[in-house]
Amino acid sequence: MNDRTEIYKGEELLNCVKRSLPGCTFEEKLPDYVPPVILHTGALKWLSVAVELLAEIGSSAECHRLHVHYADDRDRSDCRLVISMETSVSANRRPLAVDHTWADRMGQAEHELIAHSVALKYFFEQDALYCNFEFPVFGRNATKLRHRNSILLVEDDNFVRNSTREILEGEGYRVLTAERAESGLDQFSRASKEVGLVITDLTMPGPDGFTLAKAIRLQDKRVPILFISGFGAVVPEDPAMQTYFLAKPYSARLLMAAIGRCFRGYHELNLLHAFEQEPHVPTVWL
């Protein structure tokens, strides 16, 4: 087996699944950002083979549901990206599941995926087929990022602060809130190892958002900072400095898109640092 490793964009894994199911429609539930994964050479080929075999059991006319999430096992040191697929199984195709030829082919695909560091789990329940593909996330800081799943929100307007907090909590984040820059800095100092993103208003009574950002940078040079403002101000985004901007008023969709940019920039910045420590790992941006 060729044990050469490559880095693939997370989006390419989703595209690989979709290309293996031509003519199908999809319902998707994706996180803000799908990070790169590190795989052995040839993993995408066997991913396609496995999906095609699973599609033989399902009905090509049905809508396939794709759900992407993270798996953090406290007993393991790695963080895994999980692509879950659900599809309906028509009555006339169910016997394929016990067909020896199909089972042998699936067994080979499963064996090859495991050899390429990808776990495959699938099972039947009533009239549906469920399967999970688990991929190791690239980067030494990947697990640490997922554990830093709190967002610090600093906003003096009660309505904006409460509505934004509700949106973020609805997306599964733990939210720390503050009305002023001083209390926001105090919150960050006490929970810096948990905070993966800072969202701060630009204009507040007392020190403004820029002052808060400078103080936070003295403690953490990489945590993404998202500035929000409703006074017509526009702050140029600078991924290298991990600073981003969102104008008020904003919808839940625009807020989550901005957060996606923040996490994307964070991952890409950490990839650069990871390459400095692991320069032998080639990159494949497909």
N, C-alpha and C positions, 0 to 999 in steps of 0.2 A: 504493500500500500504506500502511495506517495504521501508522506507526512508533512508536505509543505503547507503552510497556513496562509490565508489571505483574509483581508478585511472587506466585508460587504456592507453596503448601506442597507439599513433595515427595510427601507422601502422596496429594495430589489427583491427581498424575500417575498413580500406581498405580491409583487408583480409576477414572480415565478409561479406562485400558486394560481394566480388569475390566468396566466398564459396556458397553464395546464388544464384549464376548464373553459375552453373557448365557447362563446355563445351563451355563457351563464351570467346571471345578474347576481349582485352581491349586496348584502347588508353589512356595513362595517361599523365596528366600535373600536376606535384607535385612541391611544394616549396622545398627549400633546406632541410628543416627538418619539419617533422610533429610532433608537440609537444603532450604531454599527455593531455588527457581530463578527466574531472571529471564527473561521471555519477551515477545515481541511479542504484541500483541492478536490473538486468533484462533488461536493455536497449538494450543490444546486441541481446537478443531474439526477441524483437519487431522490431529492425532494420532489422533482417533477414526476419521476416514476411512481413514487408513493401516492401523490395526489391523483395521478391518472388512474391508478388501481382503485383508490377510494371512490373515484368518480364512477367507476364501473358498477359499484354497488348502488350509488345514489342515482337519482333521476336528473338528467341534464336540463330538464325543463324547470326544475325547482330553483328557488333562490338559495344560494349558499351564504351562510352567515359566517363572517370572519370577525374574531375578537382577539385583539392583541393586548397583552398585559405582561406584568413582570412577576417573577417568582423569586422571592427572597427566602431562602431556607436558612434558619439560624444555625443549622448544623453544617452548612456548607459555606465556603468562603467566596463563592461566585454568585453573580446575579444572572438570571436567565430570562431571555425574551421568549414568551410563549405565544405562538400563533394557534388559535383554536378554530376549527372548522366544523360546522354543523350542516347536514344536508338530509333531506327526506329520503327514505328508502321505499321504493315501490315494491309491491307484493311480489311481482314477477322477477325482481332482481335479488330479493333476499336470499334465495338458495345459493347465489354466487359466494356468499360468505363462508359456506362450508365446502365449496368446491376445492379439491386438492390442488389443482393447477393454480387457481387464484391464490390460495393460501401459501403455496410454495413461492410464488412470485413476490407476494407481500412479505414473506419471511426473509427473502433475499434483500429486498429494499430496506426492511427494518434493520437487518444485520449491517448493511453498508452504511446506513445513516448513523448507527451507533458507532461504527468504526470512524466516522467523520465527526464525532462529538455531538451528534444531534440525537435527542431522544424522541421516539415516536410512540404514542399511546393512542389506541383507538378502541371503541366499544360501541355496542348497539343498545338502544333503549327504546322500546316500543317501535315506532316507525321511523326512527331517526338514527343516523350514524354520527358519532362524535369522535373527533381526533385532535390530538395536541402535538405540536412540534415544539421542542424546547431547544433554544440556541444559546450558547454562552455569549454574553455581552462583552465586547472588547473594551479594554481600558482598566487600569488599576483602580481608578476612582469610581467605576460604575456602581459598585455596591454601596460605596459611601454616599453617592449622590441619591440613590433610592432611599437610603435611610434618612437623608436630610429632606424629608417630605413636608416640612412646615414652611409656610409662607408668612412673612412679616408684612402686614399692611398698615401703613402710616397715613392717615387721612383725617382731617379735622371736621369734615362735613359728615354728620351722623348718617344721613340717608345714603350717601355714596359709600361710606365705610360699611354699613350694615348690608346693603344690597350686594356689594362686591364680596363680602365675607360669605353670604349665602350662596353665591355662584360657586365660589372656590370650594366651600364645604360640600356642595352638591357634586363636585368633581372628585371628591375623596381626599382633599388636602386638609391638613390641620392648619388653622389660621390663628396667628397671633396679631392682635390689633393694638394700635396706639393712636392718640389724637394729636400728639405733638412730636417734634423731632427729638426732644430730650427723652421722653418716655419710650420712643421708638428705639433710640440708641441703647437705653437701659435693657429693653426687651432683647435686643440682638446680642448684647454682651452676655446675658444670662443663658441664651439658647443658641449661640452661634453654631454649635455642632449639629443642630437640628434644622436650621434655616437654610433652605436651598434657593430661595428667591426673596428679594425685598421689593415691595411695591410702595412707592411713596409719592405723595402729592408734592408739587413743586412749591406752591404758595401756601404757607401756613403761618399762624401767629407765632412769633419768635423765630428761631432758626428755620431756614427754608430747606427744601429737599436736597439742594446741592450741598449744603452744609452737612446734612445728615449723611449723604453719600460719602463725603470726604472722611468723616469720622469712622464710618463702617469700613472704608478701604484701609484704614490703619490696622484693623483687626483681621480683615479677610480681603485679599486682593482679587479673588476670583468669583465670589458670589454674584450672580446676575442682579442688576438693579433696574427696575422698570419705573420710569418717571411718568406720572399722569398729571394732566393739567387741563383746565377748562377756560383759560384766559387767552387763548389764541397763541400761546407760546409753542414753539416747535423745537425740540431738542434733537439734533442729529444723532442717529443711532451709531454706536461704535462697538461692534462685537469684540474687537481686540481689548477694549476696556470693560467689556461686559455691561454696557449701559444701553438702555432701550427706552422707547417713548410710546405712549398711547394717549391720544387726545380724548377729552371728555366732551359730550357724553359718549359712552360706549355700551355696546350690547354684550351679552354673554359670549357670543361668537367671536367678536373682535377681541375681547379680553383673553379668551383661550388661545386665539391665534397669536396674540402678543406674547403670551406665556410660552407658547411653542417656539417662538423665535428665541426667547431667552434661553430655554433649555437646549435648543439646537446649537446656539453659540457656545454654551457651557461645554457641551460634549465635544465640539470641534476643537475648542481650546485645549481641553484635556487630552484629545487625541495627539495634538502637537507635542505636548509634554510626554505622553506615553511613547511616541516615536523616538524621543531623545533617549529613553531608557531601553526601548526594544526596537532598535533600528533595523533588525533583521526581518521584521514582519512586513511583507509587501502590502500595498494597498490596491484594491480593485474597486474603482468607483464606476459601477455599471449603470 
